[in-house]
Amino acid sequence: KPELTLASFCGLGLNFLSQLNYFLAKGGKMPRSYRGGFYKAVGKVAAVALSVFLIAGQAWAARPSSQVLIAGGEDALNGNAVATAEIYDSVSGAFTASASTMNAGRKWHTATLLNAGQVLLTGGEDSAGDPLSSTELYNPANDSFSPSTPTMNQPRAYQSATLLNDGRVLIAGGLSLDATGAFTALDTAEIYDPTTGAFTMVTCNGGSVDCMSSPRYGHTATLL
């Protein structure tokens, strides 16, 4: 099988990784598998940056005090979604296992640092590869995960999650399942409000929720 090197996989980010702390796992190569036009890194985690960053199905979110939460991901041996998490300290360069685990194993999810200091984790895939609608919050004050209710309005994996200026989070696109059980890209989006804990669909065109010009997943979303 073809292999994806660290350099080629991280081409989008290596121009700034040299200025950030990073971790290189032994081996440096990750076998890849293909699904629906998106390459999945299935091997070792190869890099870490002090920003929101996704690699090998894991979600990374910068925490206060130069720490990074690394949560979930895909087990390289059996492909299962894992629920474990750890903290990377950029000062000491050490990784420490979190005392708690996520409430659900998930891979290809998002992790967004909220203004209050908590981390919102949304969606992703379970061990069967099915997209999830569940979400949870990580509280760095007591190193714990708690389910966030209600859940997202649609199951999503490979979606984007962007912190807005008002503290809300825009969750856009992603991969889901249609009525026949086939994977389909989404053109919908929803907003998470941390003050209420609610997820609200973005509507347009007289109430339609199909607001993006094209369905997309594995994409980027940048706050201007």
N, C-alpha and C positions, 0 to 999 in steps of 0.2 A: 504494500500500500504506500502511496506517496506520503511524505512526512512534511509537517509544517514547522519550520525552524522558528526560534524565538524572534529572530530579526524580521522575518517575513510576516509573522503574525502580528507583531507589535509595530509594524511600519507606520501606523497612524500615530503612534505615540512616542517612538524612540527619539524624536527630535527634542523632547523635553525630559525624557526619563533620565538623561545624564545629569540633570540638575536636581533630581529627586532621589530619595532613597529607593533602592530596588533590591529584589531578591531573586537569585538565579538558582533554580533547582538543578541538581546533578543530572546530567544527560542532555538537557537543553533542547530536546526535541519532543514534539507531541504528535502522536498519530492522529489523523483526523477522519471523521466520517461525514457523510453528506446527507442532508435531509432538506428537501424543498428549496434548494438554492442557497442554503446557509451552511457554512462549514462550522462544525463543532469541534473544539479542542477537547480531547478526551484524556489527555495524559497529565503530566505534572504541571503544577502552577509555576509559571516562569518569571513573573514580574509583579511588583507591587509599587503603586505610586500613591502619594498623599493627595488623592482626589478620588472622586467616584470613578471606578475603573472595573471593567468586566473581563475576565479571562477564565477559561476552563469551567464555565458555568457558575463560577462563584461571584458573589456580589461584594464589593468593597465600598466602604463609606468612611471618609475621614471623620475622626472624632476630635473633640477638643484635646488640648495638651499634646498635639502631634502624635496621636494614636490613630490606628486604622482598624476598623472592625471588618473581619473576614468571615463571611457567613455562608454556610451551605456549599453547594457545588455538586459535582458528579464524581462518584467513586470510580476511579480509573480501572478497577478490577472487574466490577460487575455492572457499571452504568447506573447504579441506584443513586437517587437523590439523597444527600446527607443533610442532617439537621445540626451538625456540630458547628461551632464557631470558635474563633480565637482572636486575640488582640495583638497587633504589631506595634511596638514602641519604637519610633524612629530615633529616639535619643539613645537608647541602649542597644537597638538593633535586635531585640529579642521578641520571639513569638510566645504568647501565653494562652493556653486553652481557656476558653470561657467556662465559668462554673455552671452555666446553664446551657441548654440547647434550644433550638427553635421548636415551635410547636408542631411544625411539619417539615419534613425533608423537602428541599426545593433546589432546583438548578435553573439557570437562565432567568433569574428573577432580577429585581432591582433593589438597591439600598440607597436611601436618600436621607441625608442628615437634615433634620428639622431645626428651626430656629431655637426651639426650646432645649436642644441637645439630644433628643431622642433620635433613633434611626427608624425610618419606615421601610419595611420590606414588603414588596408586593409581588403576587403571582409567581410565575415560573412554572416549571414542570415537576410532576411527582416522579416516582421511580418507574411508573408505567409509561412515562412520556406524555401524560395528559396535562394540558395547561390548567393552572390553578386560579381560583378567584380569591383565595384566602390571603390575608395580610397579617402582619404582626409588627409590634413595636419593640425595639431594643432600648432598654434604659441603662445608660452607662453608670448611673449613680449606684445601682445595686446589681449591675451585671446580670440582667434578667430579660427574658423575652416574654411577651404577653400577646395573646390574640387581639387583633384589632377588629372590632365589630361596629357597624356591619362590614361585610366584605365588598370587594369590587363588584360592579354590576355585570362584568363579563370576565370569564377566565382569560388570562393573558400570559404569554411567555415571550421573551425577546422584545418586550415593550420598552419604551423610554419612560423615565420619570424625572421631571424637572422641577426644582424648587423655584417658585415664583417670588416676586418681590414682596408680596403680601403674606408670605409664609405658607401659602397653599402649595399643593403639588399637582402638576399636570402629568397625567399618565396617558400616553398616546400609543395607538397602534398595538402591534403584537401579533402573536400567533394563537389561534384558538381552534375549536372544533365546530364544524357546521352540523346541521341536523342529521346528516348521514354518517357522522363520525370522522369525516375527512378533515385534514388540517386546512385552515384558511387564514389568510392575512386579514387584519382588521383595519378599517378606515375610521374607527370611532376613537373617542377620547373621553376621559373623565377626570374630575377634580377631587382631590382629597383635601378636606378642611380639618386641620388639627384641632381647631377650637370645638368642633362638634363631633369629630371622628367619622363624618359621613363622606361617602363617595357619591358624586353627582355627575351624571352623564352630561357632556357638552352637547348642546343642541344648536341647530342652524336650519336655515331654509324652511321656516315655518314649523319647527319642531322635530325635524329629522335628526337622527344621531349619527348619520353617515357624513361626517363633516370634512374629513381630510380629502384632498383631491385624489389621492391614490391609497389603496391599502398598502401597509408596509410593516415590516418587522426586522429586527436586527439593525435598526436605523439609529440616527443620532437626533438629539433635540438640544438646542443651545439657547439659553436665555440672553436676549439682546439688551 
